Amino acid sequence: MIVRVAVGSANPCKIEAVRKAFEDVYNRIDCGEDCGEDAPSNDKVHVQIVITSHNVSSGVADQPFGDAETRAGAKNRAQSAYDAACAEAAIQNDTTNKPDFAVGLEGGLEKDMNPDTQKGELYCMAWTAILGGNGSICTAAKAPGRRTR
């Protein structure tokens, strides 16, 4: 099985992060937390993840500020990566190369109150948007984080 993923970035670190995430999701053994050595080998399905990278614009400021702008940047990158991958498939006259998913990643800043000092502080955060292969459904999630002082 092949899963094609268009990534809205030319950054090798982001591309590799997307590859690892999709491999982790698609190549899990569907038999619980610990299958043990006696688990049937047919419980494992190999999925080949094919990544294409697309250096696309986020459509937001170079340094997004706040959740709304950062989330919009991730969604824009996912949509633009999907559109670019579909255009490449059309040029090749090969609809089998259309992406199953498109991913946009965007980092931004947010200001939050430090409860110890009662002063506003800046924090880095990131959003990831994943667009389904039909090009119309997008899920966005903010990276969980832990603020340390």
C-alpha positions in Angstrom: 0.0 0.0 0.0 1.3 3.5 -0.9 0.2 6.6 0.9 1.2 9.9 -0.8 1.7 13.0 1.3 2.3 16.5 0.0 4.2 18.7 2.5 4.0 22.4 2.3 7.7 23.0 3.1 11.1 22.5 1.7 12.6 22.2 5.2 14.2 18.8 5.5 13.4 18.7 9.3 9.7 19.3 8.7 9.6 16.8 5.8 11.3 14.1 8.0 8.9 14.8 10.9 5.9 14.3 8.6 7.4 11.1 7.2 8.0 9.7 10.7 4.5 10.7 11.9 2.8 9.0 9.0 5.0 5.9 9.2 4.2 5.7 12.9 0.5 5.9 12.3 0.3 3.6 9.2 2.8 0.9 10.2 1.4 0.1 13.7 0.5 -3.4 14.5 -3.2 -3.6 15.1 -3.2 -6.0 18.1 -3.0 -3.9 21.1 -0.1 -2.3 23.1 2.1 -5.5 23.4 1.5 -8.1 20.8 4.3 -10.4 21.9 6.5 -12.6 19.8 3.7 -15.0 19.1 1.5 -12.5 17.3 0.5 -13.6 13.8 2.7 -12.0 11.1 -0.4 -11.0 9.0 -1.4 -8.5 11.7 1.3 -6.2 10.3 0.7 -4.3 7.1 3.5 -2.5 5.4 2.7 0.9 4.1 5.1 2.9 1.9 4.9 6.6 2.6 5.8 8.7 -0.4 6.5 12.4 0.5 6.6 15.3 -2.0 7.8 18.7 -0.8 6.4 21.9 -2.0 8.0 25.3 -1.1 4.7 27.2 -0.8 3.7 30.4 0.9 1.9 30.4 4.2 0.0 33.6 3.2 0.7 35.1 6.7 3.4 37.2 8.2 7.0 35.7 8.2 6.6 35.6 12.0 3.0 34.8 12.7 1.6 36.1 16.0 -1.2 34.3 17.9 -3.2 31.1 17.3 -5.4 32.5 14.5 -2.6 33.7 12.3 -0.4 30.7 12.9 -3.3 28.2 12.3 -4.2 30.0 9.1 -0.6 29.7 7.9 -0.6 25.9 8.5 -4.0 25.5 6.7 -2.8 27.7 3.8 0.4 25.6 3.5 -1.6 22.3 3.5 -4.0 23.6 0.8 -1.2 25.0 -1.3 0.9 21.8 -1.1 -2.2 19.8 -2.1 -2.8 22.1 -5.1 0.8 22.0 -6.1 0.9 18.2 -5.9 -2.3 17.8 -7.9 -0.9 20.2 -10.6 2.2 18.1 -10.9 0.1 15.0 -11.2 -1.9 16.6 -13.9 1.2 17.7 -15.8 2.4 14.1 -15.7 -1.1 13.0 -16.7 -1.1 10.6 -13.8 -4.0 10.8 -11.4 -2.5 8.0 -9.3 0.1 10.5 -8.1 -2.4 12.8 -6.4 -1.8 13.1 -2.7 -3.8 11.1 -0.1 -3.0 13.9 2.4 -1.4 17.3 2.5 0.4 18.7 5.5 1.2 22.3 6.5 3.3 23.2 9.5 3.6 26.7 10.9 5.4 28.1 13.9 4.4 31.3 15.6 4.6 33.3 18.8 2.0 34.0 21.4 1.9 36.2 24.5 0.8 34.8 27.8 0.8 35.9 31.4 3.5 34.5 33.6 1.6 33.7 36.9 4.8 34.3 38.9 5.7 37.7 37.7 2.2 38.8 36.4 4.0 40.0 33.2 3.3 39.0 29.7 5.9 36.7 28.1 6.4 35.5 24.5 6.2 31.8 23.8 6.9 29.7 20.6 4.1 27.5 19.4 3.2 25.5 16.3 0.2 24.4 14.4 -0.1 21.4 12.0 -2.9 21.2 9.4 -3.7 17.9 7.6 -5.8 18.0 4.5 -7.5 14.8 3.3 -7.1 13.6 -0.3 -10.4 15.0 -1.5 -8.9 18.5 -0.9 -11.8 19.7 1.2 -11.5 18.5 4.8 -8.8 20.0 6.9 -7.9 19.2 10.5 -5.6 21.5 12.4 -4.0 20.9 15.8 -1.8 23.0 18.0 1.3 21.2 19.2 1.0 20.4 22.9 3.6 22.3 24.8 5.0 22.8 28.3 6.1 26.2 29.4 9.1 26.3 31.5 10.5 29.2 33.4 
